[in-house]
Amino acid sequence: MAADPKQQATDERLAALTLPEGGGWLGAARKDALGRLQAVRLPGRRDEYWRYTNPTPLVQTAPALDVPDQVEDPFAGLDTLVVTIDGDDISVPDTVPDGLEIGTLRNAAGADIHWAKDVYGRREAAGSRPVSRPLAMLNSAFATNGLVIRATGQVTQPIHIRTTGGTDPILHHVVKVESGASVTLLESGVAGARSNIVTEIEVADTGTFHHIRVDGPVRARHVNTHLFARLGTESTFKSFTLSAHGALTRNEAVIELTGDDAVSHIAGAAFGQGDFHHDDTVFVTHDAENCESRQVYKKVLRDGAVGVFQGKILVKEGAQKTDGYQISQSLLLDDDSVFLAKPELEIYADDVACSHGSTTGAIDETALFYLRSRGVPERDATNLLVLSFLAEAVEEIEDEGLRAHVSERLADWLSRD
Amino acid sequence: MLEIRNLHVKLEEEDKQILRGVDLTVEAGKVHAIMGPNGSGKSTLSYVLSGRDGYEVTDGTATLGGEDILAMEPEERAAAGLFLAFQYPVEIPGVGNMTFLRTAVNAQRKARGQEEVSAGDFLKLIREKAKALKIDADMLKRPVNVGFSGGEKKRNEILQMAMLEPKMCILDETDSGLDVDAMKLVAEGVNALRDEGRGFLVITHYQRLLNHIRPDVVHIMSEGRIVQTGGPELALEVEENGYGNILEGAA
């Protein structure tokens, strides 16, 4: 019998990795994740949620790639608490705002009792049902470092995780937002040629978590991220990602609304060309009453670029008065580019409002002519229309200052394309 | 200023001739009006002159200040001084009106080898011009034409015209969808731009706009040709008797 290619790929990758040292709660969580990974194995092309994205570059043992150049800090000029991650070397600022605790996973692992124990690997494991997330399991098992962040009060200064250096980092962050607390997390930077980053987020009742991730215009980047979040009663979760270029991006978000009246908004704007392949895979589960969820994804594809959107809203039995919304849209700038969308609704409650839509279109010729008739050259006019198209996703950023800042970066990067 | 000679135009995708030999000269400082029934080719003329895709010039020429505009891209025509006020101005969500206008003004200046206007100077200028058109700061900040009423959209077209200072302005049914007050405001905006160095071509179905923008010359267009040319009294005749008599007379 021929060897199973998935088994072979998994064996090869695992043989090249070493479980980080240390026992304790983290060691146990790592072993648990490894066990789950061995049961499902790393993803293959035939897996249901990997049909549109070839997992090989993320699975293979060595990312034989050039480490991309770093781009400028997209959040420069904003008042943020910067935490730099160079490879897996993390420097946490000495002083942090009131109501905030930040540490490293390495340090947290040494504590016998730590709040992160109840989150690390737990949200990821829950998020692997019913659809397994093997690359996140790999991360839980082998992550070399990460941040543990706990908000106990209203933290107004955003935390900015700035990732630099590294070659093939596996980073794992754990966030806990306590009842009534709020925090904003910004992420930027290139973590090596290939990165695997998992963030597990627990938002307690009435807590608020905002997240903005900006991947700047780096073409060689291979990125695989997972967000796993559990939302308590009357809590709020808002996440936005801007992706400029990148060879391969697979961003997964798995959100569980487990308390009544919780709100989850997740959005993404992406543009790229040529060998750009960008995949957003989202799974939102409503498991409480009167919750609201929103997914807004926009991609602009040029010169044969590929965009993928797989988004699901699962409304469990009893999750009455659910308000679920999902939209995925692509703007194809030529005939060679492709958008593949798989919107899914699965509803087991009878008093819900869920809607979803997906569109693919070309540039609006009338609008293009309008701009050109005012003297704007074709390329610039196209960029303005791209900006216009992506604006609806960027507008999902709640904070006006951050939204304006991200819009400016986007316009700037488009103009330099 | 604008010279059109024997212009023949067909639709690119079907074998349908729209313009069948248009001859028209608009001198600097003059306002010419083109009237005509639906389907006579008025809007096509405005699109062909400004460079919209979908049309094929099969014969004839069009020059602006002696330059062959038909060979130019739309943005080059704009930089050469041509402006078309759209019948249906386009909405562009997510792009601020002011950002759009500054991009356009500076793109034209760049194409002409002039220096870009500084943000401060631009702001001063646009505020002054917007005020005359009763366009408030909010309308300048909002996305281009999004949520604008019909009248606001047309005023916004005139604001663009005022900022871009073209040599030759074409107004395509600028009166459509406007109530009397809005029409007056738009006409005042246009009249303020009348200048001995600037030509206007006003396309309209109805005479009423011409009460406010007084033309020097009126042309009647039918089946792709100019069939009659006269003074402002020609527009009044259309208003009273319709196109019937004129077209019969021309036939």
Boltz contact constraints between the chains, C-beta under 6 A:
constraints:
  - contact:
      token1: [A, 366]
      token2: [B, 90]
      max_distance: 6.0
  - contact:
      token1: [A, 367]
      token2: [B, 90]
      max_distance: 6.0
  - contact:
      token1: [A, 369]
      token2: [B, 52]
      max_distance: 6.0
  - contact:
      token1: [A, 370]
      token2: [B, 90]
      max_distance: 6.0
  - contact:
      token1: [A, 372]
      token2: [B, 74]
      max_distance: 6.0
  - contact:
      token1: [A, 372]
      token2: [B, 75]
      max_distance: 6.0
  - contact:
      token1: [A, 373]
      token2: [B, 50]
      max_distance: 6.0
  - contact:
      token1: [A, 373]
      token2: [B, 74]
      max_distance: 6.0
  - contact:
      token1: [A, 373]
      token2: [B, 78]
      max_distance: 6.0
  - contact:
      token1: [A, 373]
      token2: [B, 84]
      max_distance: 6.0
  - contact:
      token1: [A, 374]
      token2: [B, 78]
      max_distance: 6.0
  - contact:
      token1: [A, 374]
      token2: [B, 104]
      max_distance: 6.0
  - contact:
      token1: [A, 375]
      token2: [B, 75]
      max_distance: 6.0
  - contact:
      token1: [A, 375]
      token2: [B, 78]
      max_distance: 6.0
  - contact:
      token1: [A, 375]
      token2: [B, 79]
      max_distance: 6.0
  - contact:
      token1: [A, 375]
      token2: [B, 104]
      max_distance: 6.0
  - contact:
      token1: [A, 375]
      token2: [B, 107]
      max_distance: 6.0
  - contact:
      token1: [A, 375]
      token2: [B, 108]
      max_distance: 6.0
  - contact:
      token1: [A, 376]
      token2: [B, 103]
      max_distance: 6.0
  - contact:
      token1: [A, 376]
      token2: [B, 104]
      max_distance: 6.0
  - contact:
      token1: [A, 376]
      token2: [B, 107]
      max_distance: 6.0
  - contact:
      token1: [A, 377]
      token2: [B, 75]
      max_distance: 6.0
  - contact:
      token1: [A, 384]
      token2: [B, 95]
      max_distance: 6.0
  - contact:
      token1: [A, 388]
      token2: [B, 92]
      max_distance: 6.0
  - contact:
      token1: [A, 388]
      token2: [B, 93]
      max_distance: 6.0
  - contact:
      token1: [A, 388]
      token2: [B, 94]
      max_distance: 6.0
  - contact:
      token1: [A, 388]
      token2: [B, 95]
      max_distance: 6.0
  - contact:
      token1: [A, 391]
      token2: [B, 94]
      max_distance: 6.0
